[in-house]
C-alpha cells in the first residue's frame, strides 16, 4: 500500500482529474481519503502545494520511463529515441490535469519551471542515444547536446496543448518542419526520422 503522503496525492489527483482543480475542495479530498484535516496539513499546507507535488512526481515518472527506453539496447536507435521522447510527454504519465493546471495563466511561473526541469534533464537521458547514432553512422553533429536542447525546446513550444487547435494542414506543416529540423541538425538521410510523424500524431490524438 502506498504511504500516507502518496495516498493523499493519489486521492487528490483523482479528484482533480474528475472534477478539475478549481472545483475540488480540501473538504472533498478529506472525505475521499477518509483522513482528518490535521493529517492532511501535516504533509501539505494547501491544495496548491498538493498540485505542485503531483506535478513533481509526474515529471519524475516521465524521466524514469524515458530512461527505461534510452537504456533498452534491444531496440533500434530510432525506437529508443522515439520512445524516450514520447515518455517525456506528460500525457503518458496520466498528467492531463497536470497539464491543464500548468497552462492556467496564473501558473505561468510554475509552467516555466517545469519546462526548465525538462530542458535541464532530458538531454542527459537522450544524449547516449544520439552518441550511438553517431557511432553507427546514422547521425553526424559536433553539437549533440545543444542539438537536443533545440529539439526539446521546439517540441515543448510547438507540440503542447495548442497543437490540437491547429488545422490538419497546419499540423502537417509543423510536423514536416520538425522532421526537417531533426534531419538537418543530425545530418541524417532524408526520411530517417519519419517514424516521428506517427509518434507525435499518436501523442496528440
C-alpha positions in Angstrom: 0.0 0.0 0.0 1.2 3.5 -0.8 2.5 5.6 2.2 0.1 8.2 3.6 1.6 11.1 1.7 1.3 9.3 -1.7 -2.2 8.1 -0.8 -3.3 11.7 -0.2 -1.7 12.7 -3.5 -3.4 9.8 -5.3 -6.7 10.8 -3.9 -6.2 14.5 -4.8 -5.1 13.7 -8.3 -8.1 11.5 -8.9 -10.4 14.3 -7.8 -8.6 17.0 -9.7 -8.9 14.8 -12.8 -12.6 14.0 -12.3 -13.7 17.5 -11.2 -11.0 19.9 -12.1 -8.5 21.6 -9.8 -10.6 24.7 -9.0 -13.7 22.7 -8.4 -12.1 20.4 -5.9 -12.1 21.5 -2.2 -9.9 20.4 0.7 -13.0 19.0 2.3 -13.7 16.8 -0.6 -10.2 15.5 -0.5 -10.5 14.8 3.2 -13.8 12.9 2.7 -12.5 10.9 -0.2 -9.3 9.9 1.6 -11.1 9.4 4.9 -8.5 11.3 6.9 -8.5 14.1 9.4 -7.7 17.6 8.4 -4.7 17.6 10.7 -3.3 14.6 8.9 -3.5 16.3 5.5 -2.0 19.5 6.8 0.9 17.6 8.3 2.0 16.8 4.8 0.6 19.7 2.7 -0.2 23.3 3.6 -2.6 23.9 0.8 -4.3 22.5 -2.3 -1.7 24.3 -4.4 1.1 22.5 -2.6 -0.5 19.2 -3.4 -0.7 20.1 -7.0 3.0 21.1 -7.0 3.8 17.7 -5.5 1.7 15.9 -8.1 3.5 17.8 -10.9 6.9 16.9 -9.4 6.1 13.2 -9.2 4.5 13.2 -12.7 7.7 14.6 -14.1 9.8 12.1 -12.2 7.7 9.3 -13.6 8.2 10.7 -17.1 12.0 10.8 -16.6 12.1 7.2 -15.3 10.0 5.9 -18.3 12.2 7.9 -20.7 15.4 6.4 -19.1 14.0 2.9 -19.5 13.6 3.4 -23.2 17.0 5.0 -23.5 18.7 2.1 -21.8 17.0 -0.6 -23.8 19.7 -1.8 -26.2 17.3 -4.3 -27.6 15.6 -1.6 -29.6 16.9 0.3 -32.6 18.4 3.7 -32.1 15.3 5.4 -33.6 13.0 3.3 -31.4 14.9 4.3 -28.3 14.9 7.9 -29.2 11.2 8.0 -30.2 10.2 6.0 -27.1 12.3 8.2 -24.8 10.9 11.4 -26.2 7.3 10.1 -26.1 7.7 9.1 -22.4 8.6 12.7 -21.6 5.1 13.7 -22.7 3.1 14.2 -19.5 0.0 12.8 -21.2 1.7 9.4 -21.0 2.0 9.8 -17.2 -1.7 10.4 -16.5 -0.8 14.0 -16.5 -3.7 15.6 -18.3 -5.0 17.5 -15.3 -1.4 18.4 -14.5 -1.1 20.0 -18.0 -4.4 21.8 -17.7 -3.2 23.3 -14.4 0.2 24.3 -15.8 -1.4 26.1 -18.7 -3.5 28.3 -16.5 -2.4 32.0 -16.8 -1.8 32.3 -13.1 0.6 29.3 -13.2 3.0 30.7 -15.8 6.0 30.7 -13.5 5.3 27.1 -12.5 4.9 26.1 -16.2 8.2 27.8 -16.9 9.9 26.0 -14.0 8.6 22.6 -15.3 9.9 23.3 -18.8 13.3 24.3 -17.3 13.5 21.0 -15.4 12.7 19.1 -18.6 15.3 21.0 -20.6 17.9 20.5 -18.0 17.5 16.8 -17.5 16.0 15.3 -20.7 19.1 16.0 -22.9 21.2 14.0 -20.4 18.9 11.0 -20.9 18.8 11.3 -24.7 22.5 12.1 -25.3 23.7 8.5 -25.2 21.2 7.5 -27.9 22.5 10.3 -30.2 26.0 9.2 -29.5 25.1 5.7 -30.5 23.5 7.1 -33.7 26.7 9.0 -34.4 28.8 5.8 -33.8 26.6 3.9 -36.2 26.9 6.5 -38.9 23.2 7.3 -38.9 23.8 10.8 -37.5 26.6 13.4 -37.6 26.9 16.5 -35.5 29.6 18.3 -33.5 26.9 19.6 -31.1 24.8 16.6 -30.0 23.8 18.1 -26.6 22.9 21.5 -27.9 21.0 19.9 -30.8 18.9 18.0 -28.3 18.2 21.2 -26.4 17.0 22.8 -29.6 14.7 19.8 -30.5 13.2 19.7 -27.0 12.7 23.5 -26.9 10.9 23.3 -30.2 8.8 20.3 -29.1 7.7 22.0 -25.9 6.6 25.0 -27.8 5.0 23.5 -30.8 3.6 20.2 -29.7 2.0 21.4 -26.5 -1.7 21.9 -25.8 -2.1 24.3 -28.7 -1.2 21.7 -31.3 -4.7 20.2 -31.4 -6.2 23.6 -32.1 -4.3 23.8 -35.4 -5.9 22.8 -38.7 -4.8 19.4 -40.1 -2.8 21.3 -42.7 -1.1 23.4 -40.1 -0.3 20.3 -38.0 1.3 18.6 -41.0 3.3 21.7 -41.7 4.6 21.7 -38.1 5.4 18.0 -38.3 7.2 18.4 -41.6 9.3 21.2 -40.1 10.2 19.1 -37.1 11.4 16.2 -39.3 13.4 18.7 -41.4 14.9 20.1 -38.2 15.9 16.6 -37.0 17.5 15.6 -40.3 19.3 19.0 -40.6 20.7 19.0 -37.1 21.9 15.4 -37.3 22.8 15.3 -41.0 20.7 12.2 -41.4 19.4 10.6 -44.6 16.1 12.1 -45.8 13.2 10.1 -44.3 15.3 8.7 -41.4 13.1 10.3 -38.8 9.8 9.7 -40.5 8.7 7.5 -37.6 8.4 10.6 -35.5 5.4 11.7 -37.5 3.3 8.7 -36.3 4.7 9.2 -32.8 3.6 12.8 -32.5 0.2 12.2 -34.1 -0.4 9.3 -31.6 0.6 11.6 -28.7 -1.9 14.2 -29.7 -4.8 12.0 -30.8 
